[in-house]
Amino acid sequence: VEELQRALRPEVAAILRLWPGDTMKLAAYRSDHLLNADWTQPADAGLVGRCVSERAPVLVGDVKSEPEFRGRALDVCSELDVPVFVGDLVWGVINLESGDRDAFDAEDVRAVEAVAALLGSALARNDAS
């Protein structure tokens, strides 16, 4: 998450893990803003929920135009969510949020997908050990 924040400069870079009971929990984050370490939300809620259910990245340039957006106290304008797969299962989501409108683009999606694939591969190897 530190490397993602350094490279893409979002206000929030987080890895959210899908837990039994269809709950998303904060696994790791990097932000200049203090986030609640006990943060959770239903796995089908918000833009993260769309990412999980569609099993595909979600890129939104202006979250205020999205009825599914579940705002935090931060002034978030754009969001990028990319699923992390372990095998065929969604393990979690890489979540990036920025106060700038249209902060992320297709190139960022590809870069974060590569990071998600590496993370998923490492998690799969760890499970196999």
Protein Blocks (a to p, Z undefined) as FASTA:
>chain_A
ZZmmmmnopabdcdddddehiiacdfbdcdfbdcdfkbccdfkgcjklmmmmnopacddf
blklpmkbccdfbdcfbdcdddddehjbcfbdcddddfbehkbcfklmmmmmmmmmmmmm
mmmmmmmZZ
